[in-house]
């Protein structure tokens, strides 16, 4: 009977979502109401919830029942699941209070681990969907990159996010990360079970939450309480440092605040943080530019794109030095290298600062970016070049610039199924490719020329991964404002700031 699943959901919430025993009947009755029921059903043994990592197995039969009974229509499954989970979860204020209690009981890292687990258990962080994503390490020339094919997140169009920046906020909430989304469902967003934690950064109220898509482990989003545009400047850097002072086990970084080189959401000031070490974090210096006895060690990173690293145990000194580079970069032009700070009144230079705490101090990495376009590269000169757009055409934001790729779900079918079939002997005719496979024609023909068409499925998969790895490395190099051969200019720019 359906009521047995509702009882099981209550048992799950008691075990994993801190549902107080005193709220048990109340919660069961609220669930009955959601399913238009007014009796408790027969007493049946409740299946065990032991060892469950998420509520999927309990939600599935309840959602199926709601569909069959026409309580919900097709397409409302996700929203209904979230409503069920919200009914058995703590209110936002209770979660915030529990976070403080966990901090006292388990320490700060224990508390953030608990909060992350809580968001998974209430299914806000979609653990089961995330586990289905493809993920592998790519051996690279400079470092191992991490490639993921995200099967749950829609692909974003660059031009659309640029257009969004100029769009006046309309409706409620103003955008998808505004705090008013806590508990909101509508316009295609489902945020019933969103829970957030307050944090003050440089005197400004922010809050943070986990990303439901989780590009990496404990992917946190740190958001300005006010709906105000992204900006990368000295204040932003001070805020990032304030965050790692309060959460020293997380890294935090900001997307560049211009279209084509940043995230998809420029209209609302926010940062990204997390527990995972990014490939770029593991890179070492290519060249150290500061004097051996300088308070701040400054150098160029041995990395694909243009990164300046700063290290110091002196907070004021590292802040001042990194800020001087951020400010100088805004106006830096070097026409010989195609770097123009401004054309037709439009500014092109921005950067992505990434901050971490060390045992004794701080590390700041500044990824220098430029978003200019021209006739040859209408999507961006320092963006993935057109020959790679079949694999990645979205902007290369902060996370990818650090070497962790989030590739679109479509590749799972287009490359790992359809292209793989050609490599395993399916007849190939470039002219007869399906419409959405035409973008892959060059890739398919390159792979056929390299490997022939008699591969085993495993060999085909490896060949495709190797090509993706190659492309991801090449894209990172495309984003370098100073190519490796232009190191002299890069050094001169940095030295001029010190
Ligand atoms: Zn907003």
Boltz pocket constraint, residues with backbone or C-beta under 6 A from the ligand:
constraints:
  - pocket:
      binder: B
      contacts: [[A, 174], [A, 175], [A, 176], [A, 177], [A, 178], [A, 179], [A, 226], [A, 227], [A, 228], [A, 267], [A, 268]]
      max_distance: 6.0
